Amino acid sequence: MRINKYLADCGVASRRKCDELISQGKVKVNGKVTRELGVDIKPTDVVLFENRVVRPTVRRVYYKLHKPKGYVTTASDEKGRKTVVELMRKVQERVYPIGRLDYDTEGLLILTNDGDITNILTHPKNAVKKTYIATVEGDVTPEDVKKISKGIDIGGYTTQPCSITIKEKDDKFTRVEVIISEGKNHQVKKMFEAVGKTVAFLKRTSIGEIKLGGLARGEYKALTTKEIAYLKSLQK
Ligand code: URA
């Protein structure tokens, strides 16, 4: 990042004023006075203004994304698959997704650079509800619903009680709304597997009161002030 922008991001002064300060010899990079205006600052450089270290204050940003299937939720993938971060091209800050959705799952993902919000949303004590629509192969019976909703063993772990509502059925699939307050790996798929059923398609539609709404697949938008305040209020 160009040195005048770096200094401006540190709250030293406007970019133009920073150019003056640099020319006046008030800025050091890695211990040496720099009067050159075009210097590029790398993340590892230490910048001093009037002999004090300055660091950019990071603007906290919050987005919701409609993750399409065929994307991983990690920032990079050893198999070279597409990542959700690649969908956020126009966002300048380094954002990362809160929690995970499987490669073949779509729906709501929140991305931010605010570690506090990440902790709030992922900490089990806050028990934030996540809503999914699962398209399950075959017929999901009332017995299946009962077994899953009261908590079921998904291989060494018994899930918390949750809400399961059958929304519609046809001759091939049952569409089910699932609301869980935890986030074990592949949890929804495993809960249905535990009653011998296969989830053919999974979509997350909300996280607490944050809704996917009308976002198209691959589309993202900044959370509103109200949505951000809501997320902060979830801390117990
Ligand atoms: N449960 C799953 O099985 N997969 C997801 O991606 C999210 C919840």
Boltz pocket constraint, residues with backbone or C-beta under 6 A from the ligand:
constraints:
  - pocket:
      binder: B
      contacts: [[A, 100], [A, 101], [A, 102], [A, 103], [A, 105], [A, 184], [A, 185], [A, 186], [A, 187], [A, 188], [A, 189], [A, 190], [A, 202]]
      max_distance: 6.0
